[in-house]
């Protein structure tokens, strides 16, 4: 029991992005760094009061410390967007949160015997430039039957195609991460970001999963081409030209807000999209970007996407399994990382 508790305490601490000293400080000196170290080593075991204090400080239910995951998850091929802005502790926190969610997700899939197969994408052309990225985006929409309309929910669309999309609570500097869990393709995204930014980031990470780049290509160029792919998936070329016309020199904010609300693409990404499609030239793009930042829209962009952007599949499976008697309320609470009382509050059985 002490060994299991020690390991789970370490996981919870890393998920919180805390060192042993940082956790001791969070606990206001109730537990020393040395005592915490002994807990994690399985040398000693806390009393009930200490357990509750740890639960509150780490924002996990007490049961978290005694739940041995049924499915062990190891991530490989991890790539962070804007990695240079994250500390190693912040990176580890994101990875641990992602592993925790995936282990619960895969456990639930096993319980209900419902595993979504990965949808193939047969596009083996090497991506050298923005036109190649444009072609790949068109191929994706065609092969996955997305048509040319706005994608109502990008995360749900990827879940339907066999990807595991994990929303994590993270520091502001974290946007997204791509990884593998065995054969499973994983995309993690910061749930606290703007909706349009989340949509773009998820597709950017999808590009890292799907696209083939020349071995000698720089990381910065790969990032630019992943940006181009994400923008092209959100707003197809023909529809962008129809909405913005062939050549533009000016935009008024109300027009941009309407396009953002309909397509779910940010104004900043719209400018880049217009530049890539030569609707605007480099000079106009630079002036638009300058005006955008002068108005501080990069801090809080006006307009909202009218659709919903959430990963739903985990909760859908959970409530279905609960309704069918495959799992108990206690098991559902454990899988959701909630207490049983918190889980009961969320339930409203109709029949």
C-alpha positions as CSV (number, residue, x, y, z in Angstrom):
1,X,0.0,0.0,0.0
2,X,2.8,2.4,0.9
3,X,4.6,1.8,-2.4
4,X,1.4,2.4,-4.4
5,X,0.6,5.6,-2.4
6,X,4.1,6.9,-2.8
7,X,4.0,6.4,-6.6
8,X,0.6,8.0,-6.9
9,X,1.6,11.0,-4.7
10,X,4.6,11.5,-7.0
11,X,2.4,11.5,-10.1
12,X,-0.1,13.9,-8.5
13,X,2.8,16.3,-7.5
14,X,4.2,16.2,-11.0
15,X,0.8,16.8,-12.5
16,X,0.6,19.9,-10.3
17,X,4.0,21.0,-11.5
18,X,5.4,21.1,-8.0
19,X,8.8,20.1,-6.5
20,X,8.8,18.4,-3.1
21,X,9.7,21.8,-1.6
22,X,7.0,23.5,-3.6
23,X,4.4,21.0,-2.3
24,X,5.7,21.5,1.3
25,X,5.2,25.3,0.8
26,X,1.7,24.7,-0.6
27,X,0.8,22.8,2.6
28,X,1.9,25.8,4.7
29,X,4.5,23.8,6.7
30,X,2.0,21.1,7.8
31,X,4.2,18.5,6.2
32,X,8.0,18.9,5.6
33,X,9.8,18.2,2.4
34,X,11.6,15.3,4.1
35,X,8.3,13.7,5.2
36,X,7.0,14.1,1.7
37,X,10.1,12.4,0.3
38,X,9.6,9.5,2.7
39,X,6.0,9.1,1.5
40,X,7.0,9.0,-2.1
41,X,9.7,6.4,-1.3
42,X,7.1,4.2,0.4
43,X,9.0,4.4,3.7
44,X,6.2,6.0,5.7
45,X,2.4,6.4,5.3
46,X,0.3,9.5,6.1
47,X,-2.6,9.7,8.5
48,X,-6.1,10.6,7.4
49,X,-5.7,14.3,8.1
50,X,-2.6,14.5,6.1
51,X,-4.3,12.6,3.2
52,X,-7.0,15.2,3.1
53,X,-4.5,18.0,3.2
54,X,-2.5,16.4,0.3
55,X,-5.8,15.9,-1.7
56,X,-6.7,19.6,-1.4
57,X,-3.2,20.9,-2.2
58,X,-2.9,18.7,-5.3
59,X,-6.5,19.1,-6.3
60,X,-7.2,15.4,-6.7
61,X,-9.7,13.2,-4.8
62,X,-8.2,11.0,-2.0
63,X,-9.1,7.9,-4.0
64,X,-6.5,9.1,-6.6
65,X,-3.7,8.0,-4.3
66,X,-4.9,4.4,-4.1
67,X,-6.0,3.9,-7.7
68,X,-3.6,1.7,-9.7
69,X,-4.3,2.4,-13.4
70,X,-5.6,-0.7,-15.2
71,X,-3.9,0.5,-18.4
72,X,-0.4,1.7,-18.2
73,X,0.5,4.5,-20.7
74,X,3.9,5.5,-22.0
75,X,4.2,8.4,-24.4
76,X,6.7,8.5,-27.2
77,X,7.5,10.9,-30.0
78,X,6.5,13.9,-27.8
79,X,6.7,17.3,-29.5
80,X,5.6,20.5,-27.9
81,X,4.5,23.6,-29.7
82,X,6.5,26.6,-28.6
83,X,8.6,24.3,-26.5
84,X,11.3,26.9,-25.8
85,X,8.8,28.8,-23.6
86,X,8.0,25.9,-21.3
87,X,10.3,24.9,-18.4
88,X,11.1,21.2,-17.9
89,X,8.8,21.2,-14.8
90,X,5.9,22.6,-16.9
91,X,6.5,20.1,-19.7
92,X,6.5,17.2,-17.2
93,X,3.3,18.5,-15.7
94,X,1.6,18.4,-19.1
95,X,2.9,15.0,-19.9
96,X,1.8,13.6,-16.5
97,X,-1.7,15.1,-16.9
98,X,-1.9,13.6,-20.4
99,X,-0.8,10.2,-19.2
100,X,-3.3,10.2,-16.3
101,X,-6.2,11.1,-18.6
102,X,-5.2,8.6,-21.3
103,X,-4.9,5.8,-18.8
104,X,-8.5,6.5,-17.6
105,X,-9.7,6.9,-21.1
106,X,-8.2,3.6,-22.3
107,X,-9.4,1.8,-19.2
108,X,-13.0,3.0,-20.0
109,X,-12.7,1.9,-23.6
110,X,-11.6,-1.6,-22.4
111,X,-14.5,-1.7,-19.9
112,X,-17.2,-0.9,-22.6
113,X,-15.3,-2.8,-25.4
114,X,-15.5,0.2,-27.7
115,X,-12.2,1.2,-29.3
116,X,-12.4,3.8,-32.1
117,X,-10.1,2.7,-35.0
118,X,-7.7,5.2,-36.5
119,X,-8.9,6.7,-39.8
120,X,-6.3,6.4,-42.6
121,X,-5.0,9.4,-44.5
122,X,-3.3,8.4,-47.7
123,X,-1.2,11.4,-48.7
124,X,2.4,10.4,-49.1
125,X,3.7,13.5,-50.8
126,X,6.6,15.2,-49.1
127,X,5.6,18.8,-47.9
128,X,8.1,21.3,-49.3
129,X,6.1,24.5,-49.4
130,X,2.7,26.1,-48.6
131,X,1.1,24.8,-51.8
132,X,2.0,21.3,-50.7
133,X,0.4,22.0,-47.3
134,X,-2.7,23.4,-49.1
135,X,-3.0,20.2,-51.2
136,X,-2.7,18.0,-48.1
137,X,-5.5,20.0,-46.4
138,X,-7.7,19.5,-49.4
139,X,-6.9,15.8,-49.5
140,X,-7.8,15.5,-45.8
141,X,-11.2,17.2,-46.2
142,X,-11.9,14.9,-49.2
143,X,-10.8,11.6,-47.7
144,X,-12.4,12.2,-44.3
145,X,-15.7,13.4,-46.0
146,X,-15.6,16.9,-44.3
147,X,-16.9,18.7,-47.4
148,X,-16.3,22.4,-47.7
149,X,-18.4,23.7,-44.8
150,X,-17.1,24.9,-41.4
151,X,-16.1,22.1,-39.1
152,X,-18.5,22.5,-36.1
153,X,-16.2,20.8,-33.6
154,X,-12.6,20.0,-34.6
155,X,-11.8,17.9,-31.4
156,X,-14.9,15.8,-31.8
157,X,-14.1,15.3,-35.5
158,X,-10.6,14.0,-34.6
159,X,-12.1,11.7,-31.9
160,X,-14.5,10.3,-34.5
161,X,-11.4,9.5,-36.7
162,X,-9.6,7.6,-33.9
163,X,-7.4,10.3,-32.4
164,X,-7.2,10.8,-28.6
165,X,-7.6,14.5,-27.9
166,X,-6.7,15.5,-24.3
167,X,-7.7,18.8,-22.8
168,X,-5.3,19.7,-20.0
169,X,-5.2,22.5,-17.4
170,X,-1.9,24.1,-18.1
171,X,0.2,27.2,-17.9
172,X,-0.5,30.0,-20.4
173,X,2.7,29.3,-22.4
174,X,1.4,25.8,-23.3
175,X,-0.6,25.6,-26.5
176,X,-0.4,22.0,-27.7
177,X,1.5,18.7,-27.8
178,X,1.7,15.8,-30.2
179,X,2.6,12.3,-29.0
180,X,2.1,8.5,-29.4
181,X,0.9,6.0,-26.8
182,X,1.9,2.8,-28.6
183,X,0.0,2.9,-31.8
184,X,-2.5,5.6,-30.5
185,X,-2.1,9.1,-31.9
186,X,-2.4,11.7,-29.1
187,X,-3.0,15.4,-29.3
188,X,-3.0,17.5,-26.1
189,X,-4.3,21.1,-25.9
190,X,-4.6,23.8,-23.3
191,X,-8.3,24.0,-22.3
192,X,-7.9,27.6,-21.1
193,X,-7.0,29.0,-24.5
194,X,-9.4,30.9,-26.8
195,X,-11.7,28.6,-28.8
196,X,-10.4,29.6,-32.2
197,X,-6.8,29.2,-31.0
198,X,-7.7,25.7,-29.7
199,X,-9.2,24.7,-33.1
200,X,-6.1,25.9,-34.9
201,X,-3.7,24.3,-32.4
202,X,-5.4,20.9,-32.6
203,X,-5.1,20.9,-36.4
204,X,-1.5,22.2,-36.2
205,X,-0.6,19.1,-34.0
206,X,-2.6,16.9,-36.4
207,X,-0.2,18.2,-39.2
208,X,2.8,17.0,-37.1
209,X,1.1,13.6,-37.0
210,X,0.3,13.4,-40.7
211,X,2.6,15.4,-42.8
212,X,6.0,14.2,-44.2
213,X,8.7,16.9,-44.3
214,X,12.2,16.7,-45.9
215,X,14.8,15.6,-43.4
216,X,16.9,18.8,-43.9
217,X,14.0,21.2,-43.3
218,X,14.3,23.5,-40.3
219,X,11.9,23.3,-37.3
220,X,10.8,26.9,-38.0
221,X,9.8,26.0,-41.5
222,X,8.0,22.9,-40.4
223,X,6.0,25.1,-38.0
224,X,5.1,27.5,-40.7
225,X,3.9,24.7,-43.0
226,X,1.9,23.2,-40.1
227,X,0.3,26.6,-39.6
228,X,-0.5,26.7,-43.3
229,X,-2.1,23.3,-43.2
230,X,-4.2,24.2,-40.1
231,X,-5.5,27.3,-41.7
232,X,-6.3,25.5,-44.9
233,X,-8.3,22.8,-43.1
234,X,-10.3,25.4,-41.2
235,X,-11.0,27.6,-44.2
236,X,-10.7,25.9,-47.6
237,X,-9.2,27.9,-50.5
238,X,-12.3,28.2,-52.7
239,X,-14.5,29.4,-49.7
240,X,-11.8,31.8,-48.6
241,X,-11.6,33.4,-52.0
242,X,-15.4,33.6,-52.3
243,X,-15.7,35.2,-48.8
244,X,-12.8,37.7,-49.2
245,X,-12.6,38.0,-53.0
246,X,-9.5,37.7,-55.1
247,X,-7.6,40.8,-54.1
248,X,-8.0,43.0,-51.0
249,X,-6.3,46.0,-49.6
250,X,-8.6,46.8,-46.6
251,X,-10.8,44.9,-44.1
252,X,-13.3,46.3,-41.7
253,X,-13.6,44.6,-38.3
254,X,-17.3,43.7,-38.5
255,X,-16.6,41.6,-41.7
256,X,-13.8,39.8,-39.9
257,X,-15.9,39.1,-36.9
258,X,-18.6,37.6,-39.1
259,X,-16.1,35.3,-40.8
260,X,-14.6,34.3,-37.5
261,X,-18.1,33.4,-36.1
262,X,-18.9,31.3,-39.1
263,X,-15.6,29.5,-39.8
264,X,-14.1,29.3,-36.3
265,X,-10.8,30.7,-37.4
266,X,-9.1,33.7,-35.7
267,X,-8.7,37.0,-37.3
268,X,-4.9,36.6,-37.1
269,X,-5.1,33.3,-38.9
270,X,-7.5,34.8,-41.5
271,X,-4.8,37.4,-42.4
272,X,-2.2,34.6,-42.8
273,X,-4.7,32.6,-44.8
274,X,-5.4,35.6,-47.1
275,X,-1.6,36.1,-47.6
276,X,-1.0,32.4,-48.4
277,X,-3.8,32.5,-51.0
278,X,-2.4,35.8,-52.5
279,X,-5.6,37.6,-51.7
280,X,-3.4,40.2,-50.0
281,X,0.2,40.9,-50.7
282,X,3.1,41.0,-48.2
283,X,2.8,44.8,-47.7
284,X,-1.0,44.6,-46.9
285,X,-0.3,41.7,-44.6
286,X,2.3,43.6,-42.7
287,X,0.0,46.7,-42.3
288,X,-2.9,44.5,-41.1
289,X,-0.6,42.8,-38.6
290,X,0.7,46.1,-37.4
291,X,-2.9,47.5,-36.9
292,X,-3.9,44.2,-35.2
293,X,-1.1,44.5,-32.6
294,X,-1.6,48.3,-32.2
295,X,-5.2,47.6,-31.1
296,X,-3.8,44.8,-28.8
297,X,-6.1,42.2,-30.5
298,X,-3.2,39.7,-29.9
299,X,-4.1,40.0,-26.2
300,X,-7.9,39.8,-26.6
301,X,-9.2,39.3,-30.1
302,X,-12.8,40.6,-30.8
303,X,-15.5,38.2,-32.0
304,X,-16.5,34.7,-31.0
305,X,-16.9,31.3,-32.8
306,X,-20.6,30.4,-32.6
307,X,-20.0,26.6,-32.5
308,X,-18.8,24.4,-29.6
309,X,-15.3,23.1,-29.3
310,X,-15.0,20.2,-26.8
311,X,-13.7,16.6,-26.7
312,X,-16.9,14.6,-25.9
313,X,-16.1,10.9,-26.4
314,X,-14.8,10.1,-22.9
315,X,-17.8,11.5,-21.2
316,X,-20.2,9.9,-23.7
317,X,-18.7,6.4,-23.0
318,X,-18.7,7.0,-19.3
319,X,-22.4,7.9,-19.0
320,X,-23.3,5.1,-21.4
321,X,-21.4,2.6,-19.4
322,X,-23.0,3.9,-16.2
323,X,-26.5,3.7,-17.7
324,X,-25.9,0.2,-19.0
325,X,-24.6,-1.0,-15.6
326,X,-21.1,-1.8,-17.0
327,X,-19.6,0.4,-14.3
328,X,-20.8,1.6,-10.9
329,X,-21.0,5.2,-9.7
330,X,-17.9,4.6,-7.6
331,X,-16.0,3.5,-10.7
332,X,-17.4,6.4,-12.8
333,X,-16.1,8.8,-10.1
334,X,-12.7,7.2,-10.1
335,X,-12.5,7.4,-13.9
336,X,-13.5,11.1,-13.8
337,X,-11.1,11.9,-11.0
338,X,-14.0,13.0,-8.8
339,X,-15.4,12.1,-5.4
340,X,-18.5,10.0,-5.4
341,X,-20.5,12.9,-4.0
342,X,-19.3,15.2,-6.8
343,X,-20.2,12.4,-9.4
344,X,-23.7,12.1,-8.0
345,X,-24.3,15.8,-8.4
346,X,-23.6,15.5,-12.1
347,X,-26.1,12.7,-12.6
348,X,-29.8,13.1,-13.4
349,X,-31.2,9.8,-14.5
350,X,-34.4,10.3,-16.4
351,X,-35.7,6.7,-16.1
